[in-house]
Amino acid sequence: MKIGFIGLGNMAKAMIGGMLERGIASKEEIIGADKLSAAAEAAAGQYGIRTSSGADANSEVAKAADVLILAVKPQFLAEAVAELKDFVKEETLVISIAAGKTMAQIESLFGKKIKLVRVMPNTPALVLEGCSGVCRNAEVSEEEMQLCMKLIGSFGKASEVPEKLMDAVTGLSGSGPAFVFLFIEAMADGAVAAGMPRNQAYTFAAQTVLGSAKLVLETGKHPGELKDMVCSPAGTTIEGVRILEEKGLRSSVMEAVLGAAEKSRNL
């Protein structure tokens, strides 16, 4: 099986790294193309895969690929598809990670029936802790979807969702890491203001978020229940919670997710 990547940026490299580390594919099975020769060379050097750049690079990868992953930014998707659409085989499984581009839009760019899966991954895939929403068109069989989920699951968690929820996925897990990084930075700033050295504050804040997320996932408890476990009567934590509620933390986060989802709809 040949897995071809169109675009070799950070997300593509995260996917390649996960597939190799988990043994989903060998370096000989992965090929890639990028308009930037530096990006193609960097991916080849890091992972030992065959890459190319230049005018015919996209079409050459499309010819050879059994699974073709479109890992370009949304604004470059139409140009990339125009270069390769005539070389995609009928049996090729096409996977797009272009944010905001619907399956109907992608299908129209190809101008023919294709086996299409749309994926919204996120940057924690870089450390194999990604969270990806996945949907497919009617041409994709159960067996092909299982293969796709195996590939996407190699760099984190993957869940199949109806396409109507993909904008919500973008607003939550796609954009969410940036919101979490802001929270970590703000937590660290507070600790620095309380006297802690900056580097130590970042470590404490990041580990606190990591451990708290793990508690939610591994215990299955409602976040509110876990919050209540930390809030002793008249204690320090409930005082902090009171201030966060006063400042509108929850409504601000909700609006951020909704705003990102709306932006995704309009891309």
C-alpha positions as CSV (number, residue, x, y, z in Angstrom):
1,M,0.0,0.0,0.0
2,K,1.3,3.4,-0.9
3,I,0.3,6.4,1.2
4,G,0.8,9.7,-0.6
5,F,0.9,13.2,1.0
6,I,0.1,16.4,-0.9
7,G,1.7,19.0,1.4
8,L,4.4,18.2,3.9
9,G,3.8,20.8,6.7
10,N,3.6,20.3,10.4
11,M,0.3,18.3,10.3
12,A,1.4,16.0,7.5
13,K,4.7,15.4,9.4
14,A,2.7,14.6,12.6
15,M,0.6,12.1,10.7
16,I,3.7,10.5,9.1
17,G,5.4,10.3,12.4
18,G,2.4,8.6,14.1
19,M,2.1,6.1,11.3
20,L,5.7,5.2,11.4
21,E,6.0,5.1,15.2
22,R,2.9,2.9,15.6
23,G,4.0,0.6,12.7
24,I,0.9,1.4,10.6
25,A,3.1,1.9,7.6
26,S,6.8,1.6,6.7
27,K,8.9,4.5,5.4
28,E,9.0,2.7,2.0
29,E,5.2,2.9,1.8
30,I,4.9,6.7,2.3
31,I,5.6,9.3,-0.4
32,G,5.0,13.0,-0.4
33,A,5.1,16.2,-2.4
34,D,5.4,19.8,-1.5
35,K,5.7,23.0,-3.5
36,L,8.5,24.1,-1.2
37,S,11.7,22.1,-1.8
38,A,12.8,22.8,1.7
39,A,9.7,21.2,3.2
40,A,10.1,18.1,1.0
41,E,13.7,17.8,1.9
42,A,13.0,18.2,5.6
43,A,10.4,15.5,5.6
44,A,12.7,13.2,3.7
45,G,15.5,13.8,6.1
46,Q,13.4,13.4,9.2
47,Y,11.5,10.3,8.2
48,G,13.5,8.6,5.4
49,I,10.5,8.8,3.0
50,R,10.6,9.6,-0.7
51,T,9.5,13.1,-1.4
52,S,9.6,15.5,-4.3
53,S,8.8,19.1,-5.3
54,G,8.3,20.9,-8.5
55,A,5.7,21.1,-11.2
56,D,4.9,17.4,-11.6
57,A,5.3,16.4,-7.9
58,N,1.6,16.3,-7.0
59,S,0.6,14.3,-10.1
60,E,3.4,11.8,-9.5
61,V,2.3,11.2,-6.0
62,A,-1.4,10.9,-7.0
63,K,-0.5,8.3,-9.7
64,A,1.3,6.1,-7.2
65,A,-1.0,6.5,-4.1
66,D,-3.5,4.0,-2.9
67,V,-4.4,6.4,-0.1
68,L,-4.0,10.1,-1.0
69,I,-3.9,12.6,1.8
70,L,-4.6,16.3,0.9
71,A,-2.6,18.1,3.6
72,V,-2.6,21.6,2.1
73,K,-4.1,24.7,3.6
74,P,-7.7,25.4,2.4
75,Q,-6.7,28.4,0.2
76,F,-4.4,26.1,-1.8
77,L,-6.7,23.1,-2.1
78,A,-8.2,24.0,-5.5
79,E,-4.8,24.5,-7.1
80,A,-3.5,21.2,-5.7
81,V,-6.6,19.2,-6.8
82,A,-6.4,20.8,-10.3
83,E,-2.9,19.4,-10.7
84,L,-3.6,15.9,-9.6
85,K,-7.3,15.1,-10.2
86,D,-6.7,13.4,-13.6
87,F,-4.2,11.0,-12.0
88,V,-6.3,9.8,-9.1
89,K,-7.4,6.2,-9.6
90,E,-11.0,5.1,-9.1
91,E,-10.1,2.9,-6.2
92,T,-7.9,5.5,-4.5
93,L,-9.0,6.6,-1.0
94,V,-8.8,10.4,-0.8
95,I,-8.4,12.0,2.7
96,S,-8.7,15.8,3.1
97,I,-7.6,17.7,6.2
98,A,-8.4,21.1,4.7
99,A,-10.3,23.0,7.3
100,G,-13.8,24.2,6.4
101,K,-13.9,22.5,3.0
102,T,-16.9,20.4,2.7
103,M,-17.1,17.0,0.9
104,A,-19.4,18.6,-1.7
105,Q,-16.8,21.3,-2.4
106,I,-14.0,18.8,-2.6
107,E,-16.0,16.5,-4.9
108,S,-16.8,19.4,-7.2
109,L,-13.1,20.2,-7.5
110,F,-12.4,16.7,-8.7
111,G,-15.4,16.7,-11.0
112,K,-15.9,13.0,-10.7
113,K,-16.9,10.4,-8.1
114,I,-14.1,9.7,-5.6
115,K,-13.8,7.8,-2.3
116,L,-13.6,10.7,0.0
117,V,-12.9,11.1,3.8
118,R,-12.8,14.5,5.5
119,V,-10.7,14.8,8.6
120,M,-10.2,17.7,11.1
121,P,-7.1,16.9,13.1
122,N,-5.4,19.2,15.6
123,T,-1.8,20.2,16.5
124,P,-1.4,17.8,19.5
125,A,-1.0,15.2,16.8
126,L,2.6,16.4,16.8
127,V,3.1,14.5,20.1
128,L,0.7,11.7,19.1
129,E,-2.1,13.1,21.3
130,G,-4.3,14.5,18.5
131,C,-8.1,14.5,18.5
132,S,-9.6,14.2,15.0
133,G,-13.2,14.3,13.7
134,V,-13.8,12.1,10.6
135,C,-16.6,11.8,8.1
136,R,-17.0,10.0,4.7
137,N,-19.0,10.1,1.6
138,A,-21.1,7.2,0.3
139,E,-18.4,5.8,-1.9
140,V,-16.2,4.8,1.1
141,S,-16.8,1.2,2.3
142,E,-16.7,0.0,5.9
143,E,-13.4,-1.7,5.2
144,E,-11.9,1.5,3.8
145,M,-13.2,3.5,6.7
146,Q,-11.6,1.1,9.1
147,L,-8.3,1.6,7.3
148,C,-8.8,5.4,7.5
149,M,-9.5,5.3,11.2
150,K,-6.5,3.1,11.8
151,L,-4.3,5.7,10.0
152,I,-5.8,8.7,11.7
153,G,-5.8,6.9,15.1
154,S,-2.0,6.5,14.8
155,F,-1.5,10.0,16.1
156,G,-4.2,10.3,18.7
157,K,-8.0,9.7,19.1
158,A,-10.3,9.7,16.1
159,S,-14.1,9.7,16.1
160,E,-16.5,9.4,13.1
161,V,-19.1,12.2,13.1
162,P,-21.7,13.4,10.7
163,E,-20.4,16.1,8.4
164,K,-22.9,18.6,9.9
165,L,-20.8,18.5,13.1
166,M,-17.4,19.1,11.4
167,D,-17.6,22.9,12.0
168,A,-18.2,22.2,15.7
169,V,-15.2,19.8,15.7
170,T,-13.1,22.6,14.1
171,G,-14.2,25.1,16.8
172,L,-13.6,22.7,19.7
173,S,-10.6,20.4,19.0
174,G,-9.2,22.1,15.9
175,S,-9.0,25.6,17.4
176,G,-9.1,24.5,21.0
177,P,-5.4,23.9,21.6
178,A,-4.9,27.7,21.1
179,F,-7.5,28.4,23.8
180,V,-5.8,25.9,26.1
181,F,-2.3,27.5,25.5
182,L,-3.8,30.9,26.4
183,F,-5.1,29.4,29.6
184,I,-1.8,27.8,30.4
185,E,0.0,31.1,29.8
186,A,-2.5,32.9,32.0
187,M,-2.1,30.4,34.8
188,A,1.6,30.7,34.6
189,D,1.4,34.5,34.6
190,G,-0.6,34.3,37.8
191,A,2.0,32.1,39.4
192,V,4.7,34.5,38.3
193,A,2.8,37.4,39.9
194,A,2.7,35.3,43.1
195,G,6.5,34.9,43.0
196,M,7.2,31.7,41.0
197,P,10.0,31.7,38.4
198,R,8.7,31.8,34.8
199,N,10.0,28.4,33.6
200,Q,8.8,26.6,36.7
201,A,5.4,28.3,36.3
202,Y,5.0,27.0,32.8
203,T,5.8,23.5,33.9
204,F,3.4,23.6,36.8
205,A,0.6,25.1,34.6
206,A,1.1,22.7,31.7
207,Q,1.3,19.6,33.9
208,T,-1.8,20.7,35.8
209,V,-3.8,20.9,32.5
210,L,-2.3,17.5,31.4
211,G,-3.2,15.8,34.6
212,S,-6.6,17.3,34.8
213,A,-7.5,16.2,31.2
214,K,-6.3,12.7,32.0
215,L,-8.5,12.6,35.0
216,V,-11.6,13.4,32.9
217,L,-10.7,10.8,30.2
218,E,-9.7,8.0,32.6
219,T,-12.2,8.3,35.3
220,G,-15.2,9.1,33.1
221,K,-16.4,11.5,35.8
222,H,-18.2,14.7,34.8
223,P,-15.9,17.7,34.8
224,G,-18.2,19.4,37.3
225,E,-17.9,16.5,39.7
226,L,-14.1,16.6,39.5
227,K,-14.2,20.4,40.0
228,D,-16.3,19.9,43.2
229,M,-13.8,17.4,44.5
230,V,-11.2,20.2,44.6
231,C,-13.4,22.9,46.0
232,S,-13.3,22.7,49.9
233,P,-15.8,24.8,51.8
234,A,-14.5,28.4,52.2
235,G,-11.2,27.2,50.6
236,T,-8.7,28.6,48.1
237,T,-10.1,26.8,45.1
238,I,-13.7,27.9,45.4
239,E,-12.5,31.5,45.8
240,G,-10.7,31.2,42.5
241,V,-13.7,29.6,40.9
242,R,-15.9,32.4,42.2
243,I,-13.5,35.0,40.5
244,L,-13.5,33.0,37.2
245,E,-17.3,32.9,37.2
246,E,-17.4,36.6,38.0
247,K,-15.1,37.4,35.1
248,G,-17.1,35.2,32.7
249,L,-14.6,32.5,31.9
250,R,-17.2,29.9,30.8
251,S,-19.2,32.2,28.6
252,S,-16.0,33.5,27.0
253,V,-14.8,30.0,26.2
254,M,-18.2,29.1,24.8
255,E,-18.2,32.1,22.6
256,A,-14.7,31.4,21.4
257,V,-15.7,27.8,20.3
258,L,-18.9,29.1,18.6
259,G,-16.9,31.9,16.8
260,A,-14.3,29.5,15.5
261,A,-17.0,27.1,14.3
262,E,-18.8,29.9,12.5
263,K,-15.6,31.0,10.8
264,S,-15.1,27.4,9.7
265,R,-18.6,27.4,8.1
266,N,-17.6,30.5,6.1
267,L,-14.2,29.5,4.9
